[in-house]
Amino acid sequence: MTRPPSVASSSFSLRFASISKSFCSSKALLCSPHCLSLCMTLLCMISFLFLITTATDGPTTATYLLAPILLFKLAQELLIKPWSGMRKRKEIMQRRVMHRDKQWGEHRRALDEQKLLEIEAKRRLNEELATEGGLVIQNAKYGCLHPNFTYDEEDLPPNVLDVSVCLQAKVANHGLILPAGPKHQYDGFCNVDPHGEEEKYIKVRYLFHDQPHEVEVLENMELALPLLEHKIDLKSAAHEAVSPKNTSR
């Protein structure tokens, strides 16, 4: 008994779709960095087996031994690493775009909290200025200060947040301490890039005893101000500013 043409056509379409999907999956697998690494490892093993089973002179032995290693390193630098970087960048970008609206909401919430902190920050600032050598926060940034990837999408929220007001509002008795741990939990902060894999830092420039200080730490590290090691050497900074490398011809 023969099947109707419609059933046969449907069966053929399903088979063709299954074969196409399998081909695409195998092609993606073959192009993956894991597959390339496996192929290069196998090449090294075959070369080594050929080396130990054949009697060759010194230069030829070195060639058989070093060629696969050099090829692997070359493939790693020119193929595997760029391919992995592009793939990771695409995945991060997709996650950021998918959760864009939620992130904009978090960003606006942080800015609203900062407005509420302005009065307290001004009061603490006046207290510090009323005594000689107070702690004054000049500028503070939190977020992905050293990103591994740049993003071309303009509608995404910024991955760096100005938190100068937040820190000045926490200054007390000429000092400030933020314990080790995530900083986005504080008022006026927000998790600027929860769907990426970038490390987040907090960088603070401040005055203490009218002397400029600067510090940058990972967000999970403790932030303690002021410290003598944060003091900026004005002579060294001036020397670097006028050095030939930093002056235009």
C-alpha positions as CSV (number, residue, x, y, z in Angstrom):
1,M,0.0,0.0,0.0
2,T,1.5,3.4,-1.0
3,R,1.3,6.5,1.1
4,P,-0.6,9.6,-0.1
5,P,1.7,12.2,-1.8
6,S,1.0,14.7,1.1
7,V,2.2,12.2,3.7
8,A,5.3,11.3,1.6
9,S,6.1,15.0,1.1
10,S,5.7,15.7,4.8
11,S,7.9,12.8,5.7
12,F,10.6,14.0,3.2
13,S,10.5,17.5,4.7
14,L,11.0,16.2,8.2
15,R,13.9,14.0,7.1
16,F,15.5,17.0,5.2
17,A,15.1,19.3,8.2
18,S,16.6,16.7,10.5
19,I,19.6,16.1,8.2
20,S,20.1,19.9,7.8
21,K,20.0,20.4,11.6
22,S,22.5,17.6,12.1
23,F,24.8,19.1,9.5
24,C,24.6,22.6,11.0
25,S,25.3,21.1,14.5
26,S,28.3,19.1,13.3
27,K,29.6,22.1,11.4
28,A,29.4,24.3,14.5
29,L,31.1,21.6,16.5
30,L,33.9,21.3,14.0
31,C,34.4,25.0,14.1
32,S,34.4,25.2,17.9
33,P,37.7,25.9,19.7
34,H,37.3,22.7,21.7
35,C,37.3,20.7,18.4
36,L,40.3,22.6,17.1
37,S,42.2,22.0,20.4
38,L,41.4,18.2,20.2
39,C,42.6,18.1,16.6
40,M,45.9,19.7,17.4
41,T,46.4,17.4,20.4
42,L,45.8,14.4,18.2
43,L,48.3,15.8,15.7
44,C,50.9,16.1,18.4
45,M,50.3,12.5,19.6
46,I,50.5,11.1,16.0
47,S,53.7,13.1,15.4
48,F,55.2,11.8,18.7
49,L,54.2,8.2,17.9
50,F,55.7,8.5,14.4
51,L,58.9,10.0,16.0
52,I,59.4,7.1,18.4
53,T,58.7,4.4,15.8
54,T,61.1,5.7,13.2
55,A,64.9,6.2,13.4
56,T,65.7,9.8,12.4
57,D,68.5,12.2,12.8
58,G,68.7,15.1,15.3
59,P,67.3,17.9,13.1
60,T,64.4,15.8,11.7
61,T,63.6,14.7,15.2
62,A,63.4,18.3,16.4
63,T,61.2,19.1,13.5
64,Y,58.7,16.3,14.2
65,L,58.6,17.3,17.8
66,L,58.3,21.1,17.5
67,A,56.2,21.5,14.4
68,P,52.9,20.3,16.0
69,I,53.5,22.4,19.1
70,L,54.2,25.5,17.0
71,L,51.1,24.8,14.9
72,F,49.0,24.4,18.0
73,K,50.2,27.7,19.4
74,L,49.6,29.5,16.1
75,A,46.1,28.1,15.8
76,Q,45.4,29.1,19.4
77,E,46.5,32.7,18.9
78,L,45.0,33.2,15.4
79,L,41.8,31.0,15.5
80,I,40.8,29.7,19.0
81,K,41.2,32.9,21.1
82,P,39.7,35.3,18.6
83,W,36.8,32.9,17.9
84,S,36.1,32.4,21.7
85,G,36.3,36.2,22.3
86,M,33.8,37.0,19.6
87,R,31.5,34.3,20.8
88,K,31.6,35.5,24.4
89,R,31.2,39.1,23.4
90,K,28.1,38.2,21.3
91,E,26.6,36.2,24.2
92,I,27.2,39.0,26.7
93,M,25.7,41.5,24.3
94,Q,22.6,39.4,23.8
95,R,22.0,39.1,27.6
96,R,22.5,42.8,28.1
97,V,20.0,43.7,25.3
98,M,17.5,41.1,26.6
99,H,17.5,42.7,30.1
100,R,18.0,46.3,28.9
101,D,14.7,47.7,30.3
102,K,15.3,46.2,33.7
103,Q,18.8,47.6,33.8
104,W,17.6,51.1,32.9
105,G,15.1,50.8,35.8
106,E,17.9,49.9,38.2
107,H,20.0,52.8,36.9
108,R,17.2,55.3,37.4
109,R,16.5,54.0,40.9
110,A,20.2,54.6,41.8
111,L,20.0,58.1,40.5
112,D,16.8,58.8,42.5
113,E,18.5,57.5,45.6
114,Q,21.5,59.8,45.0
115,K,19.2,62.8,44.9
116,L,17.8,61.8,48.3
117,L,21.4,61.6,49.6
118,E,22.5,65.0,48.4
119,I,21.3,66.8,51.6
120,E,23.1,64.3,53.9
121,A,26.2,64.5,51.6
122,K,26.2,68.3,51.8
123,R,25.9,68.2,55.6
124,R,28.8,65.7,56.0
125,L,30.9,67.8,53.6
126,N,30.3,71.0,55.6
127,E,31.3,69.1,58.8
128,E,34.6,68.0,57.1
129,L,35.3,71.5,55.8
130,A,34.6,73.0,59.2
131,T,37.6,71.2,60.7
132,E,41.2,71.4,59.3
133,G,42.2,68.4,57.2
134,G,38.7,67.0,56.6
135,L,38.0,64.2,54.1
136,V,36.5,65.5,50.9
137,I,35.4,63.2,48.1
138,Q,36.2,64.8,44.8
139,N,35.2,62.0,42.5
140,A,34.2,58.4,42.8
141,K,33.3,55.9,40.1
142,Y,31.9,52.4,40.4
143,G,31.5,49.8,37.7
144,C,33.4,48.2,34.8
145,L,36.4,50.6,34.8
146,H,38.5,48.3,32.7
147,P,36.2,46.5,30.3
148,N,37.4,43.6,28.2
149,F,34.8,44.3,25.5
150,T,33.4,47.5,24.0
151,Y,29.7,47.7,23.1
152,D,28.3,49.5,20.1
153,E,24.7,49.5,21.3
154,E,23.9,53.1,22.3
155,D,20.6,52.3,24.1
156,L,22.2,50.3,26.9
157,P,22.6,51.8,30.4
158,P,26.1,52.9,31.2
159,N,28.4,50.3,33.0
160,V,30.0,53.0,35.1
161,L,28.2,55.0,37.8
162,D,29.2,58.2,39.5
163,V,28.9,57.5,43.3
164,S,30.6,60.6,44.7
165,V,27.5,61.7,46.6
166,C,27.0,58.3,48.0
167,L,30.5,58.1,49.5
168,Q,30.5,61.7,50.8
169,A,27.2,60.9,52.6
170,K,29.0,58.0,54.5
171,V,32.0,60.0,55.6
172,A,32.1,60.4,59.4
173,N,34.9,61.7,61.7
174,H,37.3,62.2,58.8
175,G,37.0,58.6,57.7
176,L,35.1,56.2,55.4
177,I,35.0,52.4,55.5
178,L,33.1,50.1,53.1
179,P,33.5,46.5,54.2
180,A,34.6,43.8,51.8
181,G,31.8,42.5,49.6
182,P,29.6,43.7,46.7
183,K,29.1,47.4,46.7
184,H,25.9,47.6,44.6
185,Q,23.9,46.9,47.7
186,Y,24.5,50.4,49.1
187,D,22.1,53.3,48.6
188,G,22.8,55.2,45.3
189,F,24.6,52.2,43.8
190,C,23.3,49.6,41.4
191,N,24.6,46.4,39.7
192,V,25.7,48.1,36.5
193,D,26.4,44.9,34.5
194,P,24.8,41.8,36.2
195,H,24.6,39.9,32.9
196,G,28.2,40.4,31.9
197,E,31.4,38.9,33.2
198,E,33.4,42.1,33.7
199,E,35.2,42.7,37.0
200,K,33.8,45.8,38.8
201,Y,36.0,48.4,40.5
202,I,35.5,51.4,42.7
203,K,37.9,54.3,42.2
204,V,38.0,57.3,44.5
205,R,39.8,60.6,44.3
206,Y,39.7,62.6,47.5
207,L,41.3,65.3,49.6
208,F,42.7,64.8,53.1
209,H,44.6,67.6,54.8
210,D,44.2,69.4,51.5
211,Q,46.4,66.8,49.9
212,P,45.1,64.8,46.9
213,H,44.7,61.0,47.3
214,E,43.5,58.3,44.9
215,V,42.7,54.6,45.3
216,E,41.2,51.9,43.1
217,V,40.1,48.5,44.4
218,L,37.9,45.6,43.3
219,E,34.4,45.9,44.5
220,N,34.7,42.8,46.7
221,M,37.7,44.3,48.6
222,E,37.4,46.6,51.6
223,L,37.6,50.4,50.9
224,A,39.1,52.4,53.7
225,L,39.8,56.1,53.6
226,P,42.1,57.9,54.2
227,L,45.4,55.9,54.0
228,L,48.9,57.3,53.6
229,E,49.5,54.9,50.6
230,H,46.7,56.7,48.7
231,K,48.5,60.0,48.7
232,I,49.5,61.3,45.3
233,D,53.1,62.4,45.0
234,L,52.7,65.8,43.3
235,K,56.3,66.0,42.2
236,S,56.2,62.6,40.5
237,A,52.9,63.5,38.9
238,A,54.3,66.8,37.6
239,H,57.4,65.0,36.3
240,E,55.2,62.5,34.4
241,A,53.1,65.3,33.0
242,V,56.0,67.1,31.4
243,S,57.9,63.9,30.3
244,P,58.5,63.6,26.5
245,K,56.2,60.6,26.3
246,N,53.3,62.7,27.5
247,T,53.9,65.9,25.5
248,S,53.0,66.3,21.9
249,R,55.5,67.4,19.4
